[in-house]
Amino acid sequence: MTVHHDKMAYGRLASLKEDASLDKLGEMADKLNAPRSEREKMLSGELYNVADAELTQLRRCARKLFFSFNNTGEEETEKRDELLRALFGKCGKFVKCEPPVRFDYGCNTEVGDFFFANYNFTVLDCAPVKIGDQCFIGPNVTLATPVHPLLACDRNQRFDKDGNPVEYEYAKPITIEDNVWLASGVTVCGGVTIGHDTVIGAGSVVTRSIPAGVFAAGNPCRVIRPLTEKDKMRLPEE
């Protein structure tokens, strides 16, 4: 059987062989073995130390920003917008929040265009929180990504050899797709995705992902029914 060799492929393999020198391999090994920061662990969903100095500083920065935001006057719309854009990791156009708001980090939260959150919007964004376009958030809504150990022996306060506090937890991301409405008092837990064009009823606790285009409610939140053309309102201009 005749084997047809690809000279171009051999050329590419030769360059790979040259790149894979001992120095290169050593450099790659060093990167793999390098200690990961607590922030990297947190964002990748691994167990991490909440009391880490970098994370503590990031939380302080967020608190300063939302403290300033929460103490703005009703007429200070430009200042509110500036503070929100400094707080969020990514921020679309026409974004409005009614104070007060609270965030763990702020920089781990992304919101799309035409976003509105009513009073007492709380985001524990230890894992990434992504919110799409045209999303409405009712008052007293909480998005909570942290997951604490179930056993007290794992959860209780401890200290390292130098007497510094050590607090272990991990976090799961939350994704809220476009055109979602979370009504008053909704709590969304880590690891949940809420599909586009869905409405979550007041007081719901969302512990599992909810599909697109439905009305869901309850504790735990469950799908009640799909949203259809029968739910269409006749608007004044129509």
C-alpha positions as CSV (number, residue, x, y, z in Angstrom):
1,M,0.0,0.0,0.0
2,T,1.3,3.4,-1.0
3,V,1.4,6.0,1.8
4,H,1.2,9.6,0.6
5,H,3.1,11.9,2.9
6,D,2.0,15.5,3.4
7,K,5.2,17.6,3.2
8,M,3.3,20.6,4.5
9,A,2.2,18.7,7.5
10,Y,5.7,17.4,8.1
11,G,6.9,21.0,8.0
12,R,4.4,22.0,10.7
13,L,5.5,19.0,12.8
14,A,9.1,20.0,12.5
15,S,8.4,23.4,13.8
16,L,6.5,21.9,16.7
17,K,9.5,19.8,17.5
18,E,11.8,22.8,17.5
19,D,9.4,24.7,19.8
20,A,9.2,21.8,22.2
21,S,12.8,22.3,23.5
22,L,13.7,21.4,27.0
23,D,13.6,25.1,28.0
24,K,10.1,25.4,26.6
25,L,8.9,22.2,28.3
26,G,10.4,23.4,31.6
27,E,8.6,26.7,31.2
28,M,5.3,24.9,30.5
29,A,5.8,22.7,33.5
30,D,6.5,25.7,35.7
31,K,3.2,27.3,34.7
32,L,1.3,24.1,35.4
33,N,2.9,23.7,38.8
34,A,2.7,27.4,39.7
35,P,0.5,28.0,42.8
36,R,-2.9,29.4,41.8
37,S,-4.3,32.5,43.5
38,E,-7.4,32.3,45.6
39,R,-9.1,34.6,43.1
40,E,-8.4,32.1,40.3
41,K,-9.7,29.3,42.4
42,M,-12.8,31.2,43.2
43,L,-13.6,32.1,39.6
44,S,-13.0,28.5,38.5
45,G,-15.4,27.0,41.0
46,E,-12.8,25.5,43.3
47,L,-12.6,25.6,47.0
48,Y,-10.9,28.9,48.0
49,N,-10.1,31.0,51.1
50,V,-12.6,33.9,51.4
51,A,-10.2,35.6,53.8
52,D,-7.5,35.9,51.2
53,A,-5.9,39.4,51.2
54,E,-6.5,40.1,47.5
55,L,-10.1,39.1,47.7
56,T,-10.6,41.1,50.9
57,Q,-9.3,44.2,49.1
58,L,-11.5,43.6,46.1
59,R,-14.6,43.4,48.4
60,R,-13.5,46.6,50.1
61,C,-13.3,48.4,46.7
62,A,-16.8,47.2,45.8
63,R,-18.2,48.3,49.1
64,K,-16.8,51.8,48.6
65,L,-18.4,52.0,45.2
66,F,-21.8,50.8,46.2
67,F,-21.7,52.9,49.4
68,S,-21.1,56.0,47.3
69,F,-23.9,54.9,44.9
70,N,-26.4,54.2,47.7
71,N,-25.8,57.7,49.1
72,T,-26.3,59.7,45.8
73,G,-29.3,62.0,45.5
74,E,-32.2,61.3,43.2
75,E,-31.0,64.1,40.8
76,E,-27.5,62.7,40.5
77,T,-28.2,60.5,37.6
78,E,-24.8,60.9,35.8
79,K,-22.9,60.1,39.0
80,R,-25.0,57.0,39.6
81,D,-24.3,55.9,36.0
82,E,-20.5,56.5,36.5
83,L,-20.5,54.5,39.8
84,L,-22.4,51.6,38.3
85,R,-20.0,51.4,35.4
86,A,-17.1,51.4,37.8
87,L,-18.7,48.7,39.8
88,F,-19.8,46.2,37.1
89,G,-17.3,44.1,35.3
90,K,-19.2,44.9,32.1
91,C,-22.1,47.2,31.6
92,G,-24.4,47.8,28.6
93,K,-26.2,51.0,27.6
94,F,-29.2,52.4,29.6
95,V,-28.5,50.6,32.8
96,K,-30.4,51.8,36.0
97,C,-30.5,50.5,39.5
98,E,-32.5,52.0,42.4
99,P,-30.4,52.3,45.5
100,P,-29.6,50.5,47.7
101,V,-27.6,47.8,46.0
102,R,-25.0,45.4,47.5
103,F,-22.3,43.4,45.8
104,D,-19.5,41.1,46.9
105,Y,-17.2,42.1,44.1
106,G,-19.1,43.8,41.4
107,C,-16.3,43.2,38.9
108,N,-17.6,39.6,38.5
109,T,-21.0,40.8,37.3
110,E,-21.9,41.6,33.7
111,V,-25.2,43.3,32.7
112,G,-26.4,43.9,29.1
113,D,-28.4,46.8,27.5
114,F,-31.6,48.2,29.0
115,F,-31.1,46.7,32.5
116,F,-33.2,47.8,35.4
117,A,-33.0,46.7,39.1
118,N,-35.4,47.9,41.7
119,Y,-34.6,48.5,45.4
120,N,-32.3,46.2,47.5
121,F,-30.7,44.3,44.6
122,T,-28.1,42.0,46.2
123,V,-25.4,40.1,44.2
124,L,-23.0,37.7,45.8
125,D,-20.8,37.4,42.8
126,C,-18.0,35.1,43.9
127,A,-18.6,33.2,40.7
128,P,-19.4,35.1,37.4
129,V,-22.9,36.5,37.1
130,K,-24.0,37.2,33.5
131,I,-27.2,39.1,32.8
132,G,-28.4,39.7,29.3
133,D,-30.3,42.5,27.5
134,Q,-33.7,43.9,28.5
135,C,-33.7,42.2,31.9
136,F,-35.9,43.6,34.8
137,I,-35.2,42.9,38.4
138,G,-37.9,43.5,41.1
139,P,-37.2,44.7,44.6
140,N,-35.4,42.6,47.2
141,V,-33.9,40.2,44.6
142,T,-30.8,38.2,45.5
143,L,-28.4,36.4,43.2
144,A,-26.2,34.1,45.4
145,T,-23.3,32.2,43.8
146,P,-21.5,31.0,47.0
147,V,-21.9,27.4,48.2
148,H,-20.8,26.8,51.8
149,P,-19.7,23.3,53.1
150,L,-22.6,21.4,54.5
151,L,-20.7,19.9,57.5
152,A,-20.0,22.3,60.3
153,C,-16.5,20.9,60.8
154,D,-15.7,22.1,57.2
155,R,-17.6,25.4,57.5
156,N,-16.5,26.7,61.0
157,Q,-14.0,29.4,61.4
158,R,-10.3,28.2,61.5
159,F,-6.9,29.9,61.5
160,D,-3.6,29.2,59.8
161,K,-0.2,28.8,61.6
162,D,0.2,32.5,61.8
163,G,-3.2,33.1,63.4
164,N,-4.8,34.5,60.2
165,P,-8.5,33.5,59.6
166,V,-9.2,30.9,57.0
167,E,-12.7,30.5,55.5
168,Y,-13.4,27.9,52.9
169,E,-16.2,28.0,50.3
170,Y,-16.8,27.6,46.6
171,A,-19.1,29.2,44.1
172,K,-21.2,28.4,41.0
173,P,-22.0,30.9,38.2
174,I,-25.4,32.4,37.5
175,T,-26.6,33.2,34.0
176,I,-29.7,35.2,33.2
177,E,-30.4,35.3,29.5
178,D,-32.1,38.2,27.5
179,N,-35.6,39.5,28.3
180,V,-35.9,37.9,31.8
181,W,-38.1,39.4,34.5
182,L,-37.4,38.4,38.2
183,A,-40.3,39.6,40.3
184,S,-40.1,40.8,43.9
185,G,-38.3,38.8,46.4
186,V,-36.7,36.2,44.1
187,T,-33.6,34.3,45.1
188,V,-31.4,32.7,42.5
189,C,-28.9,30.2,43.7
190,G,-25.5,29.3,42.2
191,G,-25.3,27.1,39.2
192,V,-28.6,28.3,37.8
193,T,-29.3,29.4,34.2
194,I,-32.6,31.2,33.5
195,G,-33.6,31.0,29.8
196,H,-34.5,34.0,27.7
197,D,-38.0,35.5,27.8
198,T,-38.8,33.8,31.1
199,V,-40.6,35.3,34.1
200,I,-39.9,34.2,37.6
201,G,-42.8,34.8,40.0
202,A,-42.5,36.8,43.3
203,G,-40.9,35.1,46.2
204,S,-39.5,32.2,44.2
205,V,-36.3,30.4,45.2
206,V,-34.6,29.2,42.0
207,T,-32.4,26.2,42.8
208,R,-32.4,24.6,39.3
209,S,-32.1,26.0,35.8
210,I,-35.3,27.2,34.2
211,P,-35.9,26.9,30.4
212,A,-36.7,29.8,28.0
213,G,-40.1,31.3,27.4
214,V,-42.0,30.1,30.6
215,F,-43.6,31.4,33.7
216,A,-42.0,29.7,36.7
217,A,-42.6,30.2,40.4
218,G,-42.5,28.6,43.9
219,N,-40.0,27.3,46.4
220,P,-38.3,25.5,44.9
221,C,-39.1,27.3,41.7
222,R,-40.7,25.1,39.0
223,V,-42.2,25.7,35.6
224,I,-45.9,26.6,35.8
225,R,-46.7,27.0,32.1
226,P,-45.2,28.3,28.8
227,L,-45.8,32.0,27.8
228,T,-47.8,32.3,24.6
229,E,-49.5,34.8,22.4
230,K,-52.5,34.8,24.8
231,D,-50.2,36.6,27.3
232,K,-49.7,39.5,24.8
233,M,-51.0,42.9,26.1
234,R,-52.5,45.4,23.7
235,L,-50.2,48.5,24.1
236,P,-51.5,52.0,23.5
237,E,-49.6,52.5,20.2
238,E,-50.8,49.2,18.7
